[in-house]
Every structure is written in C-alpha cells, then in structure tokens.
Amino acid sequence: MKGIERIQSSFEKHHTQWQILYAVHEKGNVHIDELNNLMQPYADPGTVNYILSKLKFQCIIFNAEDKITLTSNGLDFYKSCFKY
C-alpha cells in the first residue's frame, strides 16, 4: 500500500481521483451514472463531478453525452504512473 501512496502523492492525485482514473481506464468508456455507482463507496456524486471537472480541465478525461473516456494525454498519464 505504501507504494501506491507514494505514486499517488508524486503525481499529486488523491486516492479518489485514482479510483476514478482506474475505473475509466478499465471500462474504456463509462457512463456517468455507472461511474457514480462504482464510486459510491468512496465518494458521493458531487465529489465525483468535482473530480471529473478537474480531470477534464487537465485534459486527462473527455466526456460527451454523459460518457467519460481517457484522452490520449490521460492514457499516457495513466500508463506513466505505473512506470514510476
């Protein structure tokens, strides 16, 4: 667990942000309602929306018609975290 925390902090991402990135990466294309259900143990829909807004601003995710995907930058970012 300490390794995960080290990676998270080095990339300045909170655990909930990582959970969202992981879910979007695993699903490839996830509807906002499904993501909210997946994140329910970790965050309420308002928190998920706030995090998604930040990730969208950072060009890590793209959302259209309530479906969320990683951008090419987001995919590169996700992969680079596991090379650390």
Number of C-alpha atoms within 10 A of each C-alpha: 5 7 9 13 13 12 15 16 12 11 13 10 13 12 14 15 19 14 15 21 22 13 18 20 19 10 13 12 16 19 16 18 12 13 19 20 13 14 18 12 8 15 18 12 16 10 15 20 14 11 17 21 15 14 18 17 11 11 14 20 22 19 17 8 7 10 16 21 21 23 15 13 13 20 16 12 15 17 12 11 13 9 7 10
